[in-house]
Amino acid sequence: MLKPVQSRAEKYFAKNQNKDRQLHAEREKARQETLKHMARLRALRLAVEAADEKTVKETVSAKETTKKTKPSPG
């Protein structure tokens, strides 16, 4: 008599286990996508900062070169 009830409970438990696994997989996939997106944004930010720094150095260096090559008045 307990057998059909137990079998039904086992099926219900297995069904819920599968739902949990699927939900976990979906969450993990979303998490990985978020991490990938964040890494891409970070790489872009670092590239922009490096380009800005390079531009600043070139500008400073060009200004120093111009100052050194100008003849002094007088």
Residue pairs with C-beta under 8 A, 6 or more apart in sequence:
none
